[in-house]
């Protein structure tokens, strides 16, 4: 007598469970389209729960924008320091029009605050204050005097680019946090697989169901075998059963 299709889900690694679910859907799809499982809601539930599981658990739980944000911040900081150093060099000629204009601009930098060792959010406050001050007509005149309008525009564009990618990261991470928890997604996938396996097990001796039963049984055996040899180079993330 054929045994029931059973899996100790809590013992399956994150990736093995995801693979078992994907392959189960592949195996039952023909039967769902025109066979014994035609339009069966259990297949639809499994497909939906598997999609959530793959998105929440298998994929990265972060936006993946950390590196682009850091690169945008580095470019902004580099241009900020370069413009300031340029003005410091000119300010040494304090008797010339360029020197006096550079001194006035450096005062704006000092009054706006330093970005050194600040968080992204605090750096933004400093940069927004600085740009607002440098956009004033009198300071635009000073920038023209020291021939640094192009350099200032480059800094301003770098700040705009940073704010855009930083906002995108914030929105993406916020959306991820609103998704169901990894443990919840795993539990729901367990239930969806268990319900489908229970149905096929109950019908295994009815004509048309035997092949489907044997195919799923082979998938379960493969999952158990794969689970005994988890890849060593990439540890599984902790997910409660």
N, C-alpha and C positions, 0 to 999 in steps of 0.2 A: 504493500500500500504506500502510495506516495505521501511524504510528510507535508505538513503545512509550510508555506513560504514564510520563513521567519528570519529576522535579522536582529542582532543585539546592537541597536542603533547607537547606544551610548559608547560602544567600543570602537565605532568607526571614526577614523580621523575626518577632519573637516573636508579635505579634498576627496577622500574615498567616498564619503557620503554624497558629495556633489556629483562625482562621476557616476555613482550608482543611480542617482536620480536622473541624470541626463540620459544614460543608456536605457533606463527603464522606459523613459518617454519615447526614445527611438524604437524600442521593441514593440510597444503597445500602439504606436501611431497607426500602422496599417489596420489593426483591429478596431481602432477608434474611427477610422475613415470609412471602412466598409465591412468590418467583421463583427466578431461577437461583442466587442466593446463599443459598437457604433454610437457616437454621440453620448457616451457614458459620462455623467457629471464627475465621477471620481477621477477620470483622466484629466478633465478640465481643471479640477481643484489641484491635482498634482502639478500640472503645467504652470499654474499661477504661483503655487508655493515654491516651486523650483526656481522660477524667475526671480522671486524675492530673495531666495536664499543665495543665488548666484550674485545678485547685486549687493546684498548686505554683507555676506560672509566671505565669499570667494574673492570679490574685488576688494581693492584697498578701501579702508574705512576713512580715508582722508581724501581731500580734493585732488591731491597730486600737484597743487600749484605752489607748494613751498619753495621749490627751486626757482621758478620764474619770479616769485615775489622777492626772494633774496637777491636775484640778479638785478631786478629793477631798483631795489634799494641801494645796491652797490653802485650802480651807475649814477643815481641821484646824489649819493654821498660824495662820489668822486668829483662830479661837476661842481658841487657846492664847495668842496675844499679847494678845487682848482681856481674857481672864480675869486674866492677869498684870498688865496695866495697871490693872484694877479693884482688885486687891489692893494695888498700889503706891499708888494714890490713898488707900485706906483706911488704909494703914500710916502715913501722915503724922500721923494722930490716935493717936499711940502711947500715949496715956494712957487711951484708951477701950477697952472690951472688944473692939469691932470692930477697932480698930487693932492690938491685941495679937494677935488671932486672925489678922489679915491678915499680920502679921510672921511668925508661925509658919508660915503657908502659903507665904509667899515663901521661907522657908528651905528648905522641901521642894522648891520649884522649883529653887533654886540647887543643892541637893545632888543633884538628879536630872540636872542638866546642861542645857545650852542646845541647841535644835534648829537654831540659826542656821548656815547654810552646810553642813549635813550631807546625806549621801545619804539616800534613802528608808529604807534598811535601818538606818542609824545613828539616824535620827529615830525609827524604831519602837522601838529599844532605849530611848531617852530617854523616849518617851511611855509605854511599858509600865512603866518604873520609876516614873515620876511617878504614873500611875494606881494602881499597886499601893500606893504610899505614901498617896495621897489617899483611898484606900478604907479605910484604917485607921480604927478608931472615933474616935480622938482627932482626926484631921484631918477626919473627917465632922462632928464637933462644931464645929470651927473654921469649916467651910463653912456650917453652919447659923447660926453667930453672925454671919457677914458677909453672910448671906442670899444665898449664891452657889451653892446646891445645884443649882438649875435650870441655871445657866451651866456648872457642872462636868459635869452630865449631858449637856449639849449637846456639850461637848468630848469626852467619853467616847464618845458615839455617833458623832461625826465620826471618831474614831480607829478604831472598830470598822468603820465603812464604808470607810475607807481600807485597812485590812488586808484586807478582803474583796475589793475591786476589784484591789488589788495582787497578791493570791494568784491571782486569776483571770487576770491578765495573765501572771504567771509560768508558770502551767500551760499557757496558750494558746501562749506563745512556746516553751515546752519541747516541746510537741506538734509545732509547726511545724519545730523543729530536727531532730526525729526523722524527718521525711518525707524521701524521696529527694531528692537534689540537683536543682536546676533543669536542669543540663546532662544528668543521667541521664534525667530525664523527657523531655527533648527528644529525646535519642538513641532512646529507646524508642518515642516517637511516630513518628519518622522511619522506623524499622524496620517498625512496624505499617502505616503508609501505603504504604511501598514494597512490602511483601508483597501487600497487597490490589491495588495498581495492577499489579503483575506478573502476578497471576492474571487480572485482567480483560483485560490486554493479550494474554496468551497465548490467551484464549478469545474474542477480539473477532470472529473470523470464524465462530464457532459460532452457530447460530440462538438468538435470545433474549438474546445478550450485546451486540449492536452498539449498541443504544440506551444501555445502561449505560456502555459505553466512551465514546461521544460526550459524554454528560453529564459524566463525570469529566474528560474532556479539556478541556471548556469551563471547569470549575472551576480546573484547573491554569493555563489561559491567564489567567483572571481574577486568580489569585494572583500570577502573574508581573507582570501589569499593576499591581496594587495595590502590589506590592513596590517598583516604580519610583518611587512617589509616597508615601513614608511621611509621616505627619502630623508637622508641624514643632513643634507646641506641646507634644507629650508624647514625650520621648526614650525609646527602647527600653532596657530594662534589659539589661546585658551578660550574655549566656547563651552558653556555649560550644556549638559544633555537636556 
